[in-house]
Structures are given as structure tokens and as C-alpha cells.
Amino acid sequence: MLIVAGFMMSLVLALALLYFMFIQTSPSAILDLGFISYLSSNAGTALGGLIGMMALTFVVILPMLAKIPGNVRETLSQRRFRRPPERTTGKVVNSTHGVDYTSVELTYSGHRQVFRIDNRVLTAPLEPGTELIVFYDPANKSNAYIDVLGSLDQQHTHITQSDTLFKLLEITPRFDVSPQSFELVGELYGGSFNAQKASLVCQFNREELGHFTPGTLLPCIVSGSKDNYTISMVTS
């Protein structure tokens, strides 16, 4: 459909250009012969004009037109708050990882809602209890969005300032999970943990392996109970 529309638009633009040339350059005697006769005697020019207009349409015009719906949706989204939004911290209740997006069920300010987050902006899976920054309309809490980048910055700050440390004892490749997966085995210190053994699987590039040598102390946050917990740490 897009190709047909582009061809028809190119044809109309080419004919319009040729007609303008016909009117501007032809003397009165030729004008009396008509536009069709002009096209017949200038077939090469007409074909070149059509090819040029097709190139202009598919390279410039159609991409610009294709962006209009997205720009309109973005503009409407930016203006949907009739008053300054409230900022709060929500907690992940459940998350489902898909091919392109992760569906996140979040609770915030006494409200529960499901959001979709592009997987390209997530550095790690969202575990239950993960805190995310939410902006919402005070008059309608369903009218809300997640500040993903702000949440990642906030989590990074919380982790680096944590009093709990993970002492790395060994690192093992876990290529059965992915080519960038490694299992970190170590001990937790701080809070209710005192040399408790723990392990987690992380993903990072080979260039970062030098940062993970046995004996390294890594700030972390431990969520959950002592027997069932999740470890969050900065690995890059």
C-alpha cells in the first residue's frame, strides 16, 4: 500500500511539474496543441521527471509523512496532564518478559497498574519489590508513566551507597545461559548477613572481566527474607 501511494504521489508531482514547465516555456502556438502533445514530444523529459519525483517521494516525502502519526501521539501524550503530575515511587508486583517489551505490574499511591517497558532500556530483569519512579495525574492515577532512566539512576545511587557488600570468591562462565553470562559466587556482609554464601548470574562484556577478581568487594542491595532474597548490584 505504501509503495502504491508513493508511486501515485510521484506521478502526480511529476505531472504537476511538467505542466508548470509546459505553461512557462511554451509559446502560444504550442499551448494550443495541448499538454498531451507536449508530453508525447518530450517523453524523455517526462520519464526523467517521474523518476526524479519518485526518488524525492520515497527518500524525503514519505518518511516525513510516516513520522506524523507518531509525532501527534507524542504531542498528545505530553499534553495529557492537565496539571503538574505527582512524582512517587512504585514497587514491582509482577513482571513478564516478552520479545520486545516487559509487562510490569506496579503499585503506587494505593493504585495498581500494568505498564509496558521497552527491553532495550532495561539493564536487568525487574524483580518483585524493585522500586520505579512513577509520574501520575492526581485526578486520575491511571494516567501515569514510568521514568525508567530516572529509576535506573536512583537504583544505581542506592546500590553504591548501600552498607551491604558482596565479597567475590569466584567467577564461573555460564555460557549455557548466554555468551555474556557469568556466575558470581561470594559472601554477603552487612545488615542481617554475616559471611552468608550467595551466588548470582550476571551479564557483562569480556572487557569488564578485569573488574571481577576474587576478593573484590561490591556494594549491593538485598531484597526479601534471609532464606529467599534477590541481590541487586552494579556490574558496569
N, C-alpha and C positions, 0 to 999 in steps of 0.2 A: 504493500500500500504506500509506503514511504517513497519507494522508487518511482511508482506511477505518479504520485503527487509531484515529485521533483522533476520528472520529465515534462509533465503538463505545465508546471510553472516555468521551466526553461523555455518551452515552446512559446508560451505567451510573452515572456520577456523578450525573446529573440524577435518575434513578430512586431512587438511594440517598438523595439529599437530600429528594425529595418523600415518600419512605416515612418518613423521620425526622420530617418535618413532619406527616404523617398520624398517626403514633403519638403525637406530642407534643400536638397541638392538637385531636384528635378525641375526643369523649366516647364512652363505652362503646357507646351506641346506634349511633353511626356506625361504630365499629370492627367491629361485627357485619356491616355491609353489605359490608366488604372494601375492599381497596386499589384495585381496578379501578374500582369505582363512584366512589371518591373522585377518581380521575384523570378520569373521564368528566364529572363535575360541576365540575371545576376545570381545564378544558382550557387556558384562557389562562395560568394559573399554571404548568402543566406545560410549555407551549411556551416561556414566558419562562425557566423553569429550564433547559430544554435549550439554548436559545440562549446563556444565561449560561455554562453549563458548557462549551459548545463554544469560546466566546471564551477562557475560562480555560485550557482544554486546549491550544489551538493557540498561544496567546500565552505561556503560562508553563510548563505541564507538559511538552509535547512538546520544546521547546527544551532544557529541563533534562535530559530523558531522552536526547536526541540527543548531549549532551556526555559522557555516562557512558563510552562506549567509548573516546573519545579521552583522557579523564582516566585511565582504567585503563591504557591503553597508555603514557601519560606517566609514571604512577607506576611501572609495571614497568620502564620504560626507566631511570628514575632509580635504581632499586634493583638493576639488573642487575650492577653491580660489587660483588663480594663483598669487595673490599679497595680501598684507595685507588688510583685509576688513576695510571698513569705519564703524564707530560707530555713530549712530544718534538716535534720539528719534522720534518714530512714534505715531500717535494717532488713536485710535479705531474709525472706522466709523460705523461698524455694527458687531454684533456677534450673532451666532446661537448655542445654547447649545444642544449637542447631548448626546447619552447614554455614550459614551466613550471619545469623543472629542468635543471641541468647535471650530467652524469655525469662524475665526476673520478676518474681512476686515480692513486693516490697510493702512494709508497713511504715507509716509516717503520720504523726499528729492524729492518731486514732483512726486512720484510714488505711485500707489495703487495696493495692492496685498492681496490675501486671504491666511491665514495660518491655520494650524490645531494644536491645543494645547491639550495635554492630560489633562483630567479633574482632574486627581489625583494631579497635581501640582498647580491647581488654588485654591486659598483660598476664592474667591468670584467671582460672575459673572463679566464679563468685560463690563462695560457700555460705551456708546459712549463718546468719549473725554478722556478715560483712556490712559495714556501715557505708552508706552512699549519701551524697548531698542531693537534696530534692528542693526544687522551687515549685510552689503551687499557688493557685489563686485562692485567697482567703474566703471568697464567696462560693468557690466550687473546688473542693480538694481533688476532684478527679481531673481537673485541668492542671496538669503538672508535667514536669520533665526532670530528668536526672542530669546533674552536672558531672559527667563521667570524668573529665580531666581534672576538675577540682577535687573530686573524690579520690582519685589516684594520688594527687599531690598531698591531700590530707592524710591518706593512709601511709604514704611514704614518710611524712613527718612523724606520725605516731610511732611507726616502727623504729625509726632512727633514734627516737627519744625514749624508747622502752627500757625498763630496768631488767627485762628478761633477756638472757643471752643463750645462744645456741653454740656450743663448742663442737666444732667439726672434728670427728675422729677418722673418718674415711669417706671416700667418694668412689662410687662404682657406676660405670656406664650402664644405662638401661635402654639399649637400642631396640629392645622388643617393644618399647612404648613409642619412641620416636628417635630419629637420628640425633636430636639435641637434648635427650633426656638423660639425667644423671640422678642417682640416689645418694642423698647426703645422710650419713649416719653419724649421730653425735649424742651429746648430753645437754639437757636443759638446766639452766641455773637462774634463780630469781623467783620471787613470789612463793608459791607452794611447791616449786620444783627445786630439787637439790640433787644434781647429778643423775637425773632420770634419763634413761636411754630413750632416744626418739629417732625417727627417720622420716624423710620426705623426699618425693621425687620432684625435681625442678627441671626447667628447660632453659638452657643458655648456650651461647655460641662457644666454639672451641677456644676462641681468643680469650674468653673470660675464665678459663680453667685455672689460670695462674692466681686468681683471687681466692681459690678454694683449696688451700693446703691444710693438712691435718694440724690442729691446734688453733686454727683461726676462730675468733670469737665474732659471731654475727648477731646483731640486735634482732629481736623477733617479738611477735605478739602471739600469745597462745589463747585460743578461744575454746570454750567448752569446759567439761569437767576433767578431772585428773586422769580418768580412765578412757575418756572419749573426747579428744580435743583436735583442733586444727591449728597448724603453725603457719604464720604469715611472716615472711622476711623479704628483704630487698636483696635480689641476686644480681643486680646490674647497676 
